[in-house]
């Protein structure tokens, strides 16, 4: 049946569901945190708060692609996870090297230590899962 | 009152996490009993939300600000039901893992709520 073939790849079956949960939590955490900080006290640490907001947007996009499924979404999610991992590593190193640039913490400070290192573990497991999902897909 | 409730909810969340973690370990999806457990934890979170708002209405102030306090109360309230619905959509052990993760997240939120309210 063609209907079966046209159905987009489900990215949220099995471990994917757990990923969606964690990404969802990170979306709520990063977006609400940065929204509150930008609204109340943006001058104090503009760079840190903007970075948190960007992180929230990236998380939101990845969550959306995971739920949407399909090959294009899978590729987009992979790219975003790579960007996210790069962000965590760059910002994490940056916060350690130049503390004065960050008067307040971001989601990605110290490689996400304030979030039990979930920010650095999540993209790794997501990329592993997304790469594995490709093998199960027959186009 | 609120701190006691925070403690109870946090412990209940960890118990739920362990229980669903056990189900995942035994390769089982969440069952009716698990959902009853989730309902109990969610109910505690609702009571906490109501008590928290009543405390605010009485004029008490959280240490770290009212907005953050209410945001965390709402997050704690939504946490387990959201994970529960996701485990309904995923009828494998991974649904159980998701609820277990939800319980852990709620426990972390309760620790933060304790700090925000100010012991």
gemmi code that builds the backbone of each chain (N, CA, C; Angstrom):
import gemmi

chains = {
    "A": [
        ("UNK", (0.841, -1.207, 0.000), (0.000, 0.000, 0.000), (0.872, 1.251, 0.000)),
        ("UNK", (0.510, 2.198, -0.835), (1.313, 3.416, -0.906), (1.157, 4.261, 0.354)),
        ("UNK", (0.008, 4.112, 1.005), (-0.259, 4.944, 2.183), (0.805, 4.720, 3.248)),
        ("UNK", (1.260, 3.462, 3.351), (2.267, 3.151, 4.358), (3.590, 3.831, 4.016)),
        ("UNK", (3.915, 3.819, 2.721), (5.199, 4.394, 2.323), (5.214, 5.907, 2.479)),
        ("UNK", (4.058, 6.528, 2.271), (4.026, 7.984, 2.328), (4.042, 8.522, 3.751)),
        ("UNK", (3.759, 7.666, 4.680), (3.728, 8.115, 6.070), (5.137, 8.557, 6.489)),
        ("UNK", (5.245, 9.776, 7.048), (6.576, 10.233, 7.419), (7.179, 9.380, 8.534)),
        ("UNK", (8.490, 9.341, 8.559), (9.196, 8.582, 9.586), (8.786, 9.073, 10.963)),
        ("UNK", (8.417, 8.147, 11.798), (8.113, 8.555, 13.177), (9.420, 8.655, 13.943)),
        ("UNK", (9.687, 9.843, 14.448), (10.929, 10.035, 15.198), (10.681, 9.944, 16.702)),
        ("UNK", (9.414, 9.825, 17.088), (9.140, 9.883, 18.520), (8.727, 8.535, 19.072)),
        ("UNK", (8.961, 7.452, 18.295), (8.652, 6.150, 18.873), (9.828, 5.686, 19.732)),
        ("UNK", (9.528, 4.907, 20.743), (10.582, 4.385, 21.611), (11.338, 5.494, 22.318)),
        ("UNK", (12.677, 5.422, 22.286), (13.497, 6.406, 23.010), (13.236, 7.831, 22.550)),
        ("UNK", (12.731, 7.983, 21.323), (12.433, 9.321, 20.821), (11.461, 10.052, 21.726)),
        ("UNK", (10.507, 9.310, 22.331), (9.534, 9.927, 23.223), (10.227, 10.550, 24.431)),
        ("UNK", (11.226, 9.848, 24.949), (11.972, 10.371, 26.097), (12.713, 11.653, 25.704)),
        ("UNK", (13.267, 11.657, 24.477), (13.964, 12.849, 23.996), (13.011, 14.035, 23.909)),
        ("UNK", (11.806, 13.774, 23.358), (10.822, 14.851, 23.242), (10.503, 15.412, 24.624)),
        ("UNK", (10.382, 14.516, 25.599), (10.085, 14.965, 26.958), (11.181, 15.897, 27.476)),
        ("UNK", (12.428, 15.468, 27.343), (13.526, 16.291, 27.856), (13.649, 17.601, 27.081)),
        ("UNK", (13.470, 17.521, 25.756), (13.529, 18.761, 24.981), (12.390, 19.690, 25.387)),
        ("UNK", (11.211, 19.104, 25.613), (10.084, 19.924, 26.056), (10.390, 20.630, 27.364)),
        ("UNK", (10.977, 19.884, 28.299), (11.336, 20.477, 29.592), (12.341, 21.606, 29.390)),
        ("UNK", (13.325, 21.382, 28.517), (14.340, 22.404, 28.287), (13.743, 23.630, 27.595)),
        ("UNK", (12.765, 23.413, 26.705), (12.097, 24.554, 26.057), (11.440, 25.420, 27.121)),
        ("UNK", (10.630, 24.766, 27.969), (9.924, 25.522, 29.012), (10.936, 26.221, 29.918)),
        ("UNK", (11.984, 25.461, 30.316), (12.984, 26.043, 31.218), (13.687, 27.238, 30.606)),
        ("UNK", (14.228, 27.067, 29.400), (15.036, 28.122, 28.787), (14.185, 29.322, 28.387)),
        ("UNK", (13.022, 29.054, 27.765), (12.201, 30.162, 27.272), (11.638, 30.976, 28.431)),
        ("UNK", (11.075, 30.286, 29.438), (10.460, 31.041, 30.537), (11.527, 31.791, 31.322)),
        ("UNK", (12.679, 31.149, 31.509), (13.750, 31.802, 32.241), (14.237, 33.063, 31.525)),
        ("UNK", (14.507, 32.923, 30.211), (15.031, 34.091, 29.506), (13.959, 35.168, 29.362)),
        ("UNK", (12.697, 34.759, 29.155), (11.625, 35.743, 29.033), (11.528, 36.568, 30.315)),
        ("UNK", (11.577, 35.877, 31.445), (11.496, 36.583, 32.723), (12.692, 37.511, 32.911)),
        ("UNK", (13.892, 36.998, 32.616), (15.096, 37.800, 32.857), (15.182, 38.985, 31.901)),
        ("UNK", (14.806, 38.754, 30.626), (14.864, 39.855, 29.667), (13.828, 40.911, 30.032)),
        ("UNK", (12.661, 40.474, 30.502), (11.593, 41.421, 30.838), (11.936, 42.229, 32.089)),
        ("UNK", (12.622, 41.624, 33.044), (12.798, 42.320, 34.322), (14.156, 42.995, 34.454)),
        ("UNK", (15.225, 42.354, 33.948), (16.559, 42.832, 34.318), (17.540, 42.633, 33.170)),
        ("UNK", (17.152, 43.106, 31.952), (17.963, 42.798, 30.783), (19.355, 43.429, 30.871)),
        ("UNK", (19.443, 44.633, 31.460), (20.718, 45.359, 31.483), (21.809, 44.618, 32.245)),
        ("UNK", (21.401, 43.793, 33.198), (22.388, 43.190, 34.071), (23.312, 42.235, 33.308)),
        ("UNK", (22.754, 41.419, 32.444), (23.586, 40.477, 31.703), (22.961, 40.213, 30.338)),
        ("UNK", (22.997, 41.230, 29.444), (22.301, 41.087, 28.153), (22.771, 39.877, 27.351)),
        ("UNK", (24.081, 39.632, 27.345), (24.607, 38.518, 26.558), (24.076, 37.175, 27.072)),
        ("UNK", (24.161, 36.983, 28.390), (23.717, 35.719, 28.979), (22.234, 35.483, 28.705)),
        ("UNK", (21.413, 36.524, 28.883), (19.971, 36.340, 28.730), (19.609, 36.109, 27.269)),
        ("UNK", (20.302, 36.807, 26.341), (20.033, 36.583, 24.924), (20.404, 35.154, 24.530)),
        ("UNK", (21.531, 34.682, 25.038), (21.945, 33.315, 24.716), (20.933, 32.294, 25.225)),
        ("UNK", (20.392, 32.538, 26.426), (19.367, 31.629, 26.949), (18.148, 31.614, 26.031)),
        ("UNK", (17.783, 32.801, 25.535), (16.623, 32.885, 24.643), (16.882, 32.115, 23.352)),
        ("UNK", (18.095, 32.286, 22.779), (18.446, 31.558, 21.560), (18.404, 30.052, 21.810)),
        ("UNK", (18.968, 29.628, 22.961), (18.941, 28.210, 23.312), (17.501, 27.702, 23.352)),
        ("UNK", (16.614, 28.503, 23.948), (15.203, 28.122, 24.029), (14.593, 27.942, 22.653)),
        ("UNK", (14.931, 28.860, 21.722), (14.396, 28.758, 20.365), (14.902, 27.491, 19.678)),
        ("UNK", (16.199, 27.200, 19.835), (16.762, 25.994, 19.216), (16.077, 24.753, 19.770)),
        ("UNK", (15.902, 24.717, 21.077), (15.217, 23.576, 21.704), (13.807, 23.435, 21.161)),
        ("UNK", (13.129, 24.580, 21.023), (11.762, 24.553, 20.516), (11.705, 23.971, 19.114)),
        ("UNK", (12.658, 24.398, 18.272), (12.670, 23.917, 16.888), (12.943, 22.414, 16.834)),
        ("UNK", (13.882, 21.950, 17.649), (14.203, 20.517, 17.644), (12.990, 19.706, 18.109)),
        ("UNK", (12.309, 20.193, 19.162), (11.114, 19.499, 19.644), (10.087, 19.378, 18.524)),
        ("UNK", (9.901, 20.494, 17.792), (8.930, 20.508, 16.703), (9.299, 19.496, 15.612)),
        ("UNK", (10.585, 19.473, 15.223), (10.992, 18.551, 14.162), (10.837, 17.104, 14.612)),
        ("UNK", (11.154, 16.820, 15.882), (11.014, 15.450, 16.383), (9.568, 14.996, 16.299)),
        ("UNK", (8.647, 15.883, 16.698), (7.235, 15.510, 16.704), (6.717, 15.382, 15.279)),
        ("UNK", (7.192, 16.260, 14.396), (6.703, 16.267, 13.025), (7.129, 14.996, 12.294)),
        ("UNK", (8.383, 14.608, 12.453), (8.862, 13.385, 11.814), (9.141, 13.577, 10.338)),
        ("UNK", (9.599, 12.510, 9.692), (9.936, 12.582, 8.283), (11.408, 12.851, 8.070)),
        ("UNK", (11.846, 12.600, 6.828), (13.276, 12.655, 6.535), (13.831, 14.079, 6.619)),
        ("UNK", (13.093, 15.056, 6.076), (13.569, 16.441, 6.121), (13.705, 16.908, 7.563)),
        ("UNK", (12.677, 16.593, 8.350), (12.701, 17.002, 9.756), (13.856, 16.333, 10.480)),
        ("UNK", (14.115, 15.068, 10.127), (15.202, 14.342, 10.773), (16.542, 15.029, 10.492)),
        ("UNK", (16.731, 15.450, 9.220), (17.981, 16.134, 8.872), (18.073, 17.471, 9.587)),
        ("UNK", (16.961, 18.217, 9.580), (16.955, 19.528, 10.234), (17.277, 19.382, 11.718)),
        ("UNK", (16.695, 18.329, 12.330), (16.939, 18.107, 13.752), (18.405, 17.781, 13.998)),
        ("UNK", (18.996, 16.992, 13.100), (20.410, 16.644, 13.241), (21.278, 17.899, 13.209)),
        ("UNK", (20.999, 18.781, 12.223), (21.773, 20.019, 12.098), (21.634, 20.854, 13.371)),
        ("UNK", (20.391, 20.945, 13.864), (20.151, 21.765, 15.044), (20.823, 21.166, 16.279)),
        ("UNK", (20.815, 19.837, 16.376), (21.486, 19.210, 17.515), (22.984, 19.489, 17.470)),
        ("UNK", (23.547, 19.453, 16.258), (24.974, 19.769, 16.116), (25.219, 21.213, 16.547)),
        ("UNK", (24.337, 22.119, 16.093), (24.465, 23.528, 16.472), (24.334, 23.687, 17.978)),
        ("UNK", (23.399, 22.916, 18.552), (23.172, 22.990, 19.993), (24.410, 22.523, 20.755)),
        ("UNK", (24.973, 21.394, 20.283), (26.175, 20.863, 20.937), (27.319, 21.869, 20.847)),
        ("UNK", (27.473, 22.455, 19.630), (28.516, 23.471, 19.461), (28.261, 24.634, 20.407)),
        ("UNK", (26.985, 25.049, 20.512), (26.634, 26.154, 21.409), (26.996, 25.850, 22.847)),
        ("UNK", (26.644, 24.648, 23.295), (26.943, 24.277, 24.683), (28.450, 24.305, 24.924)),
        ("UNK", (29.203, 23.728, 23.971), (30.649, 23.648, 24.157), (31.284, 25.033, 24.116)),
        ("UNK", (30.856, 25.861, 23.137), (31.460, 27.192, 22.999), (31.102, 28.067, 24.202)),
        ("UNK", (29.789, 28.129, 24.500), (29.366, 28.975, 25.617), (29.909, 28.438, 26.936)),
        ("UNK", (29.929, 27.113, 27.072), (30.462, 26.513, 28.294), (31.910, 26.899, 28.528)),
        ("UNK", (32.718, 26.797, 27.458), (34.127, 27.174, 27.565), (34.264, 28.673, 27.835)),
        ("UNK", (33.442, 29.451, 27.088), (33.464, 30.902, 27.212), (33.188, 31.334, 28.651)),
        ("UNK", (32.185, 30.698, 29.282), (31.856, 31.094, 30.654), (32.991, 30.745, 31.611)),
        ("UNK", (33.734, 29.690, 31.292), (34.836, 29.309, 32.178), (36.037, 30.239, 31.977)),
        ("UNK", (36.280, 30.635, 30.713), (37.458, 31.439, 30.401), (37.257, 32.886, 30.820)),
        ("UNK", (36.098, 33.447, 30.485), (35.880, 34.870, 30.692), (34.624, 35.088, 31.540)),
        ("UNK", (34.776, 34.944, 32.831), (33.615, 35.028, 33.716), (32.966, 36.409, 33.677)),
        ("UNK", (33.778, 37.463, 33.410), (33.252, 38.825, 33.488), (32.214, 39.091, 32.389)),
        ("UNK", (32.270, 38.317, 31.293), (31.301, 38.522, 30.222), (29.912, 38.047, 30.644)),
        ("UNK", (29.859, 37.248, 31.711), (28.577, 36.676, 32.140), (28.299, 36.956, 33.618)),
        ("UNK", (27.732, 38.124, 33.900), (27.405, 38.432, 35.298), (26.346, 37.485, 35.862)),
        ("UNK", (25.543, 36.900, 34.965), (24.543, 35.937, 35.420), (24.636, 34.691, 34.537)),
        ("UNK", (24.164, 33.570, 35.039), (24.323, 32.308, 34.326), (23.382, 32.223, 33.127)),
        ("UNK", (23.776, 31.463, 32.100), (22.877, 31.102, 31.018), (22.539, 29.626, 31.189)),
        ("UNK", (21.649, 29.159, 30.309), (21.312, 27.738, 30.330), (22.560, 26.895, 30.051)),
        ("UNK", (23.474, 27.481, 29.249), (24.630, 26.718, 28.781), (25.893, 27.001, 29.586)),
        ("UNK", (25.806, 27.771, 30.666), (26.988, 28.074, 31.471), (27.607, 26.802, 32.030)),
        ("UNK", (28.927, 26.759, 32.046), (29.659, 25.610, 32.588), (29.129, 24.294, 32.013)),
        ("UNK", (28.885, 24.278, 30.704), (28.385, 23.079, 30.003), (27.041, 22.592, 30.563)),
        ("UNK", (26.253, 23.519, 31.069), (24.925, 23.141, 31.552), (24.933, 22.487, 32.919)),
        ("UNK", (25.889, 22.854, 33.755), (25.998, 22.228, 35.072), (24.762, 22.489, 35.929)),
        ("UNK", (24.183, 23.702, 35.771), (22.990, 24.039, 36.548), (21.790, 23.182, 36.178)),
        ("UNK", (21.881, 22.504, 35.038), (20.789, 21.625, 34.614), (21.272, 20.174, 34.569)),
        ("UNK", (22.113, 19.826, 35.535), (22.653, 18.461, 35.663), (23.276, 17.967, 34.355)),
        ("UNK", (23.899, 18.868, 33.605), (24.586, 18.534, 32.350), (23.628, 18.003, 31.278)),
        ("UNK", (22.338, 18.154, 31.496), (21.396, 17.719, 30.454), (21.676, 18.433, 29.127)),
        ("UNK", (21.986, 19.756, 29.131), (22.224, 20.437, 27.852), (23.338, 19.827, 27.024)),
        ("UNK", (24.336, 19.214, 27.659), (25.419, 18.634, 26.860), (25.130, 17.163, 26.533)),
        ("UNK", (24.394, 16.475, 27.399), (24.079, 15.065, 27.139), (22.972, 14.920, 26.096)),
        ("UNK", (22.023, 15.874, 26.124), (20.841, 15.765, 25.261), (21.189, 15.748, 23.771)),
        ("UNK", (21.985, 16.707, 23.264), (22.280, 16.658, 21.829), (23.037, 15.396, 21.434)),
        ("UNK", (23.902, 14.894, 22.310), (24.645, 13.674, 21.988), (23.692, 12.499, 21.811)),
        ("UNK", (22.779, 12.320, 22.796), (21.856, 11.194, 22.687), (20.884, 11.410, 21.534)),
        ("UNK", (20.494, 12.669, 21.287), (19.559, 12.939, 20.192), (20.210, 12.628, 18.843)),
        ("UNK", (21.487, 13.015, 18.682), (22.162, 12.749, 17.418), (22.330, 11.241, 17.208)),
        ("UNK", (22.626, 10.536, 18.304), (22.737, 9.085, 18.221), (21.414, 8.485, 17.755)),
        ("UNK", (20.328, 8.939, 18.373), (19.003, 8.439, 18.044), (18.607, 8.783, 16.612)),
        ("UNK", (18.896, 10.010, 16.190), (18.500, 10.433, 14.845), (19.294, 9.686, 13.777)),
        ("UNK", (20.551, 9.396, 14.059), (21.350, 8.640, 13.092), (20.838, 7.206, 12.996)),
        ("UNK", (20.446, 6.661, 14.140), (19.924, 5.299, 14.153), (18.588, 5.235, 13.423)),
        ("UNK", (17.794, 6.292, 13.581), (16.473, 6.319, 12.956), (16.590, 6.241, 11.438)),
        ("UNK", (17.702, 6.762, 10.885), (17.869, 6.731, 9.442), (17.925, 5.292, 8.929)),
        ("UNK", (18.626, 4.430, 9.693), (18.816, 3.059, 9.233), (17.513, 2.271, 9.184)),
        ("UNK", (16.574, 2.631, 10.045), (15.318, 1.890, 10.076), (14.360, 2.380, 8.990)),
        ("UNK", (14.679, 3.513, 8.365), (13.786, 4.087, 7.369), (14.072, 3.494, 5.999)),
        ("UNK", (13.029, 3.016, 5.345), (13.196, 2.625, 3.951), (12.376, 3.583, 3.108)),
        ("UNK", (13.019, 4.442, 2.341), (12.312, 5.499, 1.622), (11.412, 4.961, 0.516)),
    ],
    "B": [
        ("UNK", (3.408, 24.868, 56.310), (2.379, 24.185, 55.516), (2.873, 23.937, 54.093)),
        ("UNK", (3.320, 25.006, 53.452), (3.756, 24.860, 52.068), (5.019, 24.021, 51.982)),
        ("UNK", (5.929, 24.211, 52.936), (7.178, 23.453, 52.894), (6.944, 21.966, 53.107)),
        ("UNK", (6.018, 21.637, 54.016), (5.680, 20.238, 54.238), (5.127, 19.628, 52.945)),
        ("UNK", (4.269, 20.401, 52.293), (3.654, 19.945, 51.045), (4.708, 19.756, 49.956)),
        ("UNK", (5.672, 20.689, 49.923), (6.765, 20.587, 48.951), (7.544, 19.298, 49.167)),
        ("UNK", (7.826, 19.010, 50.444), (8.574, 17.793, 50.776), (7.799, 16.551, 50.354)),
        ("UNK", (6.510, 16.501, 50.723), (5.686, 15.328, 50.403), (5.602, 15.127, 48.895)),
        ("UNK", (5.354, 16.222, 48.160), (5.245, 16.113, 46.710), (6.560, 15.634, 46.097)),
        ("UNK", (7.672, 16.171, 46.596), (8.975, 15.760, 46.074), (9.239, 14.281, 46.304)),
        ("UNK", (8.946, 13.815, 47.516), (9.165, 12.398, 47.827), (8.247, 11.518, 46.982)),
        ("UNK", (6.967, 11.945, 46.872), (6.018, 11.180, 46.054), (6.490, 11.112, 44.608)),
        ("UNK", (7.042, 12.216, 44.108), (7.533, 12.247, 42.725), (8.685, 11.256, 42.546)),
        ("UNK", (9.573, 11.201, 43.539), (10.699, 10.261, 43.449), (10.210, 8.812, 43.506)),
        ("UNK", (9.203, 8.553, 44.359), (8.638, 7.209, 44.428), (8.036, 6.812, 43.086)),
        ("UNK", (7.293, 7.759, 42.496), (6.701, 7.501, 41.175), (7.792, 7.200, 40.154)),
        ("UNK", (8.877, 7.974, 40.221), (9.993, 7.773, 39.294), (10.586, 6.376, 39.467)),
        ("UNK", (10.772, 5.964, 40.737), (11.351, 4.646, 40.991), (10.421, 3.544, 40.494)),
        ("UNK", (9.118, 3.746, 40.736), (8.122, 2.743, 40.358), (8.090, 2.557, 38.840)),
        ("UNK", (8.021, 3.672, 38.119), (7.982, 3.593, 36.663), (9.336, 3.165, 36.110)),
        ("UNK", (10.402, 3.515, 36.801), (11.722, 3.047, 36.404), (11.799, 1.524, 36.503)),
        ("UNK", (11.190, 0.992, 37.546), (11.121, -0.457, 37.743), (10.348, -1.112, 36.605)),
        ("UNK", (9.202, -0.491, 36.238), (8.407, -1.012, 35.125), (9.228, -1.010, 33.838)),
        ("UNK", (9.996, 0.059, 33.625), (10.825, 0.151, 32.422), (11.904, -0.922, 32.450)),
        ("UNK", (12.466, -1.151, 33.635), (13.505, -2.162, 33.785), (12.960, -3.537, 33.425)),
        ("UNK", (11.692, -3.772, 33.789), (11.077, -5.059, 33.465), (10.431, -5.063, 32.082)),
        ("UNK", (10.739, -4.031, 31.283), (10.277, -3.947, 29.909), (8.754, -3.880, 29.811)),
        ("UNK", (8.149, -3.091, 30.696), (6.696, -2.971, 30.681), (6.272, -1.529, 30.417)),
        ("UNK", (5.121, -1.355, 29.731), (4.578, -0.003, 29.591), (3.893, 0.406, 30.884)),
        ("UNK", (3.485, 1.672, 30.976), (2.756, 2.115, 32.165), (1.376, 1.468, 32.166)),
        ("UNK", (0.938, 1.035, 33.346), (-0.372, 0.380, 33.454), (-1.304, 1.257, 34.291)),
        ("UNK", (-2.540, 0.745, 34.482), (-3.544, 1.514, 35.228), (-3.028, 1.978, 36.579)),
        ("UNK", (-2.351, 1.078, 37.284), (-1.865, 1.428, 38.619), (-0.878, 2.584, 38.568)),
        ("UNK", (-0.065, 2.568, 37.521), (0.882, 3.680, 37.374), (0.140, 4.993, 37.182)),
        ("UNK", (-0.968, 4.918, 36.401), (-1.706, 6.149, 36.149), (-2.388, 6.641, 37.417)),
        ("UNK", (-2.801, 5.687, 38.265), (-3.363, 6.107, 39.553), (-2.273, 6.802, 40.375)),
        ("UNK", (-1.065, 6.242, 40.346), (0.063, 6.875, 41.023), (0.324, 8.280, 40.497)),
        ("UNK", (0.300, 8.411, 39.164), (0.503, 9.736, 38.564), (-0.595, 10.694, 39.005)),
        ("UNK", (-1.848, 10.170, 39.085), (-2.964, 11.017, 39.512), (-2.730, 11.522, 40.932)),
        ("UNK", (-2.225, 10.644, 41.817), (-1.971, 11.046, 43.203), (-0.919, 12.160, 43.245)),
        ("UNK", (0.177, 11.953, 42.508), (1.241, 12.960, 42.496), (0.710, 14.278, 41.901)),
        ("UNK", (-0.074, 14.170, 40.823), (-0.627, 15.375, 40.203), (-1.552, 16.104, 41.176)),
        ("UNK", (-2.322, 15.304, 41.932), (-3.243, 15.900, 42.901), (-2.458, 16.696, 43.950)),
        ("UNK", (-1.354, 16.107, 44.415), (-0.494, 16.820, 45.367), (-0.015, 18.143, 44.765)),
        ("UNK", (0.360, 18.102, 43.483), (0.840, 19.311, 42.821), (-0.272, 20.359, 42.724)),
        ("UNK", (-1.510, 19.892, 42.484), (-2.645, 20.824, 42.417), (-2.859, 21.472, 43.780)),
        ("UNK", (-2.849, 20.635, 44.844), (-3.026, 21.163, 46.195), (-1.940, 22.194, 46.488)),
        ("UNK", (-0.705, 21.857, 46.069), (0.410, 22.770, 46.284), (0.190, 24.100, 45.555)),
        ("UNK", (-0.291, 23.997, 44.329), (-0.577, 25.204, 43.545), (-1.597, 26.079, 44.268)),
        ("UNK", (-2.693, 25.433, 44.734), (-3.754, 26.189, 45.403), (-3.229, 26.815, 46.696)),
        ("UNK", (-2.539, 25.991, 47.514), (-2.016, 26.503, 48.782), (-1.029, 27.650, 48.534)),
        ("UNK", (-0.190, 27.483, 47.538), (0.780, 28.524, 47.190), (0.092, 29.834, 46.850)),
        ("UNK", (-0.966, 29.745, 46.025), (-1.663, 30.960, 45.616), (-2.385, 31.596, 46.808)),
        ("UNK", (-2.954, 30.736, 47.684), (-3.615, 31.267, 48.881), (-2.606, 32.009, 49.759)),
        ("UNK", (-1.417, 31.419, 49.918), (-0.368, 32.081, 50.708), (-0.021, 33.438, 50.114)),
        ("UNK", (0.079, 33.493, 48.771), (0.380, 34.765, 48.107), (-0.732, 35.767, 48.352)),
        ("UNK", (-1.985, 35.293, 48.271), (-3.133, 36.174, 48.453), (-3.182, 36.723, 49.870)),
        ("UNK", (-2.644, 35.949, 50.806), (-2.600, 36.420, 52.184), (-1.509, 37.470, 52.404)),
        ("UNK", (-0.717, 37.697, 51.362), (0.286, 38.747, 51.459), (1.677, 38.254, 51.792)),
        ("UNK", (1.857, 36.934, 51.821), (3.209, 36.442, 52.061), (4.035, 36.538, 50.783)),
        ("UNK", (5.330, 36.818, 50.967), (6.175, 37.008, 49.789), (7.247, 35.925, 49.706)),
        ("UNK", (7.355, 35.258, 48.523), (8.447, 34.302, 48.340), (9.790, 35.034, 48.312)),
        ("UNK", (10.835, 34.385, 48.774), (12.161, 35.008, 48.842), (12.645, 35.515, 47.491)),
        ("UNK", (12.415, 34.703, 46.447), (13.026, 35.027, 45.156), (12.025, 35.585, 44.148)),
        ("UNK", (10.911, 36.130, 44.644), (9.993, 36.804, 43.733), (8.749, 35.995, 43.414)),
        ("UNK", (7.635, 36.736, 43.297), (6.347, 36.090, 43.092), (6.243, 35.441, 41.714)),
        ("UNK", (6.737, 36.124, 40.679), (6.601, 35.602, 39.312), (7.258, 34.234, 39.181)),
        ("UNK", (8.518, 34.151, 39.663), (9.246, 32.882, 39.563), (8.519, 31.800, 40.344)),
        ("UNK", (8.024, 32.167, 41.512), (7.307, 31.208, 42.360), (6.094, 30.635, 41.629)),
        ("UNK", (5.278, 31.510, 41.054), (4.075, 31.052, 40.350), (4.458, 30.224, 39.127)),
        ("UNK", (5.515, 30.661, 38.411), (5.953, 29.913, 37.227), (6.355, 28.490, 37.606)),
        ("UNK", (7.079, 28.351, 38.704), (7.504, 27.009, 39.124), (6.321, 26.188, 39.623)),
        ("UNK", (5.368, 26.846, 40.299), (4.163, 26.126, 40.733), (3.425, 25.554, 39.527)),
        ("UNK", (3.290, 26.392, 38.474), (2.587, 25.929, 37.273), (3.373, 24.804, 36.595)),
        ("UNK", (4.696, 24.959, 36.546), (5.526, 23.916, 35.953), (5.380, 22.603, 36.692)),
        ("UNK", (5.395, 22.677, 38.028), (5.261, 21.470, 38.843), (3.894, 20.822, 38.607)),
        ("UNK", (2.878, 21.669, 38.420), (1.522, 21.178, 38.201), (1.416, 20.446, 36.857)),
        ("UNK", (2.087, 20.972, 35.829), (1.936, 20.413, 34.480), (2.857, 19.217, 34.234)),
        ("UNK", (3.884, 19.087, 35.045), (4.968, 18.146, 34.778), (4.503, 16.695, 34.605)),
        ("UNK", (3.914, 16.129, 35.646), (3.561, 14.702, 35.605), (2.425, 14.407, 34.616)),
        ("UNK", (1.352, 15.231, 34.570), (0.325, 14.951, 33.561), (0.882, 14.939, 32.144)),
        ("UNK", (1.789, 15.862, 31.822), (2.377, 15.896, 30.480), (3.115, 14.590, 30.200)),
        ("UNK", (3.938, 14.161, 31.153), (4.671, 12.904, 30.969), (3.697, 11.738, 30.858)),
        ("UNK", (2.591, 11.791, 31.620), (1.593, 10.727, 31.589), (0.953, 10.584, 30.220)),
        ("UNK", (0.592, 11.725, 29.619), (-0.013, 11.675, 28.284), (0.974, 11.131, 27.261)),
        ("UNK", (2.250, 11.493, 27.438), (3.241, 10.990, 26.496), (3.411, 9.480, 26.641)),
        ("UNK", (3.277, 8.969, 27.851), (3.403, 7.520, 28.027), (2.164, 6.808, 27.486)),
        ("UNK", (1.030, 7.522, 27.394), (-0.157, 6.937, 26.754), (0.091, 6.758, 25.262)),
        ("UNK", (0.848, 7.690, 24.674), (1.125, 7.622, 23.245), (2.229, 6.616, 22.939)),
        ("UNK", (3.012, 6.273, 23.940), (4.145, 5.369, 23.719), (3.982, 4.159, 24.632)),
        ("UNK", (3.312, 3.122, 24.089), (2.976, 1.966, 24.932), (4.104, 0.952, 24.993)),
        ("UNK", (5.309, 1.408, 25.265), (6.425, 0.486, 25.462), (7.136, 0.879, 26.758)),
        ("UNK", (8.266, 0.229, 27.018), (9.027, 0.573, 28.212), (9.464, 2.036, 28.193)),
        ("UNK", (9.598, 2.610, 26.968), (10.073, 3.991, 26.877), (9.045, 4.974, 27.409)),
        ("UNK", (7.754, 4.594, 27.351), (6.738, 5.411, 28.001), (6.958, 5.441, 29.497)),
        ("UNK", (7.323, 4.283, 30.071), (7.605, 4.218, 31.508), (8.824, 5.061, 31.860)),
        ("UNK", (9.858, 5.000, 30.992), (11.058, 5.802, 31.240), (10.698, 7.285, 31.242)),
        ("UNK", (9.802, 7.677, 30.303), (9.409, 9.079, 30.222), (8.743, 9.537, 31.520)),
        ("UNK", (7.833, 8.707, 32.060), (7.174, 9.090, 33.311), (8.192, 9.137, 34.454)),
        ("UNK", (9.132, 8.164, 34.463), (10.183, 8.187, 35.487), (10.969, 9.491, 35.409)),
        ("UNK", (11.311, 9.891, 34.177), (12.024, 11.162, 34.001), (11.160, 12.330, 34.465)),
        ("UNK", (9.853, 12.223, 34.213), (8.939, 13.271, 34.678), (8.956, 13.388, 36.183)),
        ("UNK", (8.991, 12.244, 36.883), (9.049, 12.267, 38.342), (10.321, 12.923, 38.847)),
        ("UNK", (11.444, 12.618, 38.196), (12.724, 13.218, 38.606), (12.688, 14.733, 38.383)),
        ("UNK", (12.151, 15.139, 37.217), (12.067, 16.576, 36.933), (11.208, 17.273, 37.986)),
        ("UNK", (10.074, 16.636, 38.351), (9.210, 17.240, 39.368), (9.948, 17.366, 40.707)),
        ("UNK", (10.723, 16.332, 41.070), (11.478, 16.390, 42.325), (12.465, 17.566, 42.310)),
        ("UNK", (13.117, 17.782, 41.157), (14.040, 18.914, 41.030), (13.276, 20.229, 41.178)),
        ("UNK", (12.102, 20.298, 40.549), (11.281, 21.511, 40.649), (10.902, 21.783, 42.103)),
        ("UNK", (10.620, 20.709, 42.865), (10.227, 20.889, 44.264), (11.392, 21.454, 45.090)),
        ("UNK", (12.606, 20.957, 44.785), (13.783, 21.506, 45.483), (13.913, 22.993, 45.198)),
        ("UNK", (13.728, 23.357, 43.903), (13.805, 24.768, 43.525), (12.690, 25.564, 44.204)),
        ("UNK", (11.488, 24.986, 44.266), (10.361, 25.686, 44.902), (10.678, 25.966, 46.366)),
        ("UNK", (11.300, 24.996, 47.012), (11.678, 25.160, 48.423), (12.615, 26.369, 48.570)),
        ("UNK", (13.621, 26.439, 47.678), (14.553, 27.579, 47.698), (13.834, 28.890, 47.435)),
        ("UNK", (12.963, 28.876, 46.412), (12.304, 30.115, 45.994), (11.398, 30.643, 47.106)),
        ("UNK", (10.686, 29.712, 47.761), (9.789, 30.133, 48.831), (10.595, 30.631, 50.034)),
        ("UNK", (11.763, 30.037, 50.244), (12.637, 30.545, 51.295), (12.559, 29.785, 52.594)),
        ("UNK", (12.488, 28.466, 52.482), (12.581, 27.568, 53.652), (11.630, 27.887, 54.736)),
    ],
}
model = gemmi.Model(1)
for chain_id, residues in chains.items():
    chain = gemmi.Chain(chain_id)
    for i, (resn, *xyz) in enumerate(residues, 1):
        res = gemmi.Residue()
        res.name, res.seqid = resn, gemmi.SeqId(i, " ")
        for name, pos in zip(("N", "CA", "C"), xyz):
            atom = gemmi.Atom()
            atom.name, atom.element = name, gemmi.Element(name[0])
            atom.pos, atom.b_iso = gemmi.Position(*pos), 0.0
            res.add_atom(atom)
        chain.add_residue(res)
    model.add_chain(chain)
structure = gemmi.Structure()
structure.add_model(model)
structure.setup_entities()
